[in-house]
Every structure is written in structure tokens, then in C-alpha cells.
Amino acid sequence: MTSLLSFPNDTLDAVPASSLCFLALRATDIKAEDLQALTPRLMLWEDDLWLLDLRPCLSYWSLQAHSSQLTLSQLLQRTLERLSLSPDYQGALAHHPWQAILLVKMLEKKKFSGLTTQSQRIGNNLLSSLSWDMWWAAAERYASHSTSPVQTAFPRYKRAMQLALRRLACDSPGQLKSMPVAQLRRRFGSLLAQLWEMTYSLPHSSSSSEGLWAETALFPWHPFVIREPLIRTRHLDFPLNDWQVLEPFLREDLNRFCVLDSFKKGERILNLEWRIVLYSLQEIPISVLFRHPHCLHSESPHQRTALLQIFYAFQQTMRSLRERHEEAPWIVSWELRILQTLRPLPQRKSLFADDKGEWEELLTLENQLDRPLEAYRVREDWVPEDSFALTSLSDTEPLEDTYLPPLHYLGRHRPLFLMQKPQPWSSSGQSLLWKFRERTMDKWWLAQGNTVRDYYQVVSQEQIFWIFRDAKGQCFLQGIYG
């Protein structure tokens, strides 16, 4: 079987890497428990073909890729190698599960092995070379996962569409990429129209009014249940509503999860549910979502991170009850459920264990806060003061399979600390080390004239300054390197 060749500069801009959140994987020697190291949402599409929804932990994997200076696909490829997959596996990363399935089918037909992505040109070419036989075979499988009325109507609409395609002498689906979906829906039903739109749709460019994520919601996803949710039930001796009294009981329940044989050491939780029962026997589910997978074992016995997130969710629930002019609830019992987890990856066989990196500490810190951390990302702008944008840590864009553009490269070498207004710089009587970095100019539609600026890195008194010289030869201090 031929190994798949991927070129790092062969990326389509039409498919952003941040939307590649569905992985289809064809492997004969993989277990569902191993795949849960990537995501808790799995589906067995057919024999040996798995679908993985990476959305619950996409930000986590994207940040892990950034910390390792890898693209998301490269990180997933290394992770699959750690799962001891055979070299002849086929994997496809796409923005929709249907396209991931078709890509794996094409990899199997071409006898390619490895992982490809929809953002690469080879992935786009594989979709373009799709045959009708393969498309209809995948469509039949899709209909078998759908509801029974759709399964009943599918053969009739299939024969009608095949007759119409034969009259049109259409040899491949790629010849009808631009066919309006509304006409297909009117003549051949909603299922075939939906499949057709999903085959070639791009993120946020769907012709349907419902949009891409509405299509994803309509996908017949049947979760593969590996293990029932872990549950701890507690009945209180007397009603409580004070957090200071509730916290020790919750800490004890969290620590009891850690001693369960079914809850492996190193397993990370994504979703908790605290279902409280009030004195009136009313049940209130309180959802606790972690921004990044969190390990209970690493914080036993204090469980600071999990308790903080439960406390934030409890405060929000109390606030909503007060807004509805309801009295403070008295809790008589509860169930604490672990709904979604990530299994630990196989340990590397090395003499020295990897230390906890700075990114792991940063993710743990963000899990302990009631709001996401803010971060800066590089913008492709030729003016230094506009080369950074504020964003949340979870919204960090994953690296794409391409070389960095020139403006992006320049932004990475500019200082993050920039003054609001450049200050005059005088270096008389000092011995300084000047290093030229770039030449740029003002934005003519925002400033008077079109002044050229030459930027230098200047080393002075064990500090590095960001200084520019204008056309008149005057120097100004604009930034400082940390």
C-alpha cells in the first residue's frame, strides 16, 4: 500500500484549519477505548470505519499542537502512531463527517495510507475524482443510519436521480458541483439534496439557509457507548444551601471517583453534571463544562479546579433563581455524574518522564477561572501597531499545513509591548548595537503623508528596544522586547 505524500505548502485557503473537526479512520487493529484518547464522541460507521467528533476538545488539541510547533494534522498523526496503529491505516480530517467518510473511501480506492486533510490539495483532488458508484454506496450506508421514513423513500429517489444523470451523460459527481440544491430537493427529496450539499460544501459557505452546523446537527450520529456515566449519589441528613458546607461533601465525592477501577489514572474529564434535588423534590441539573480536559487524579485530595468550576456553575444557577424571584433552594440530595472523558494516551517507553510543560500549567489555570484567558495572535499587517489582535486562549487558530506568509513571519519577530505613541529616542554618547529588521510605511488613508519607517532592534543596557528612523532621520522608540 502506498504511503500518502503531503506537502507542507500545499494548502487551500478555502478550508480553514480551525474547521477541521471530524476525523474518519479506517483501521483493523484499533479499539474504541484507544480512540477515546482523542475524543469522547465516537461512532462506528461500518466495519473498521470510525467517525470521531473532535469538537469537544478541539481547542485542547489545537493548543497542544501550538506548544509542539506542529499543525493539527501532524499532532493527530503522531497521536495515532502512539496508539500503535498499523502503517496501512487510512484517515481523513474534514470539516464535515460526510466528507471525511468520502475521503477515506477514496484513500482506500487509491490504496493510499496515512492521514490526509481536506485543507490539503490532495484531499480536494480526491473529492473531485469521486465516482458515482462510490458516492451511491456511501449514500446507501448513510440512509441505513437515518430514520425509517428516509430509508423507505431512498430507493425510489435513487432510481429517479440515476435515470436523470444517465440522460444528462454525467459521468462523475464533480461535473455537477454547481447544481442548485433547491432543484435537487424538489425533484429527488431532502436526503439526496442534503448529501449533495454536504459533499462539496465549505465552512460558512453553504447555500442552504440553515448553514453548515445545522447540516452537521442533522447528521445521523449514533454515539458508541463504551462505558455508562460514572455516578456518585449522596443523600444529606438535613437540607443545605450554603456552599461552605456543601464543598467538603463534593470534594469527598470527587475523590471517590479517583479510586474506582473503571476510572483510570490519568483519565481527563470534559463534562460533569451535578443534578441536585431540592426539598420540594424538584431536580435541577447543573452542567459543569471544562474548557480543557481536566485530570481529577492529579489534584487529589484538594480537587481545587473541579470545585471552582462547580462553584461557578452553582453561583450562576442561584443567580437565575433569584432573577425569577424564587427562594434560595434547600438541597436534600444529589447525583454527581461524569459524562465525557478522555482516556490517557499510552506512555512513552523512556527513562525519563516528561515534565509538566508551561502549556499544561496554563490550561490548568484557565480551568480554575470563571472566564477564558485572553491571548494575542499575529495579524498579517505591515504596520507594527496593527500586527497583534486580542483573542481568547481557546480561540487560538491551529497552524495550517503551509509556510508562514511574509507578514505573519514579520509579526512573530515584532515586540508584543508597543507604546501607544512613539517617543523620541536619543542615543548620543552611547555605544549601541543596531540590527536592521524591516522597512514599512504608514497607511496613507489614516495618516498625513506616506512616511517610510526603518525599524531596528537596539541593544542598550541589557535591554532590546524596537526603534524606527523616519525619512527625516529622526529616531523614535515604539516597543520593548520582554
ABEGO torsion letter per residue (X at the ends): XBBBBBBAABBBAABBAAABABBBBBBAABBAAAAAAABABBBBABBGBBBBBAAAAAAAAAAAAAAAGBBAAAAAAAAAAAAGBBAABBBBBBABAAAAAAAAAAAAAAGBBEBBBAABAAAAAAAAABBAAAAAAAAAAAAAABBAAAAAAAAAAAAAAAAAAAAAGBABAAAAAABBAAAAAAAAEAAAAAAAAAAABBBGABABAAEAAAAAAABBBBBBBABBBBBBBBBBABBBABAAAAAAAAAAAAAAAAABAABBBGBBBABBBBBBBBAAGBBBBBBBBBABBBBAAAAOAAGAAAAAAAAAAAAAAAAAAAAAGBBBBBBABBBBBBABBBBBBBBBBBABBBBBBAAAAAAAAAAABABBBBBBBBBBBABAAAABBBBBAAABBBBBBBBBBAAAAAAAABBABBBABBBBBBABGBBBBBBBABBBBBBAAABBEBBBBBBBBBBBGGBBBBBBBBAAGBBBBABBBX
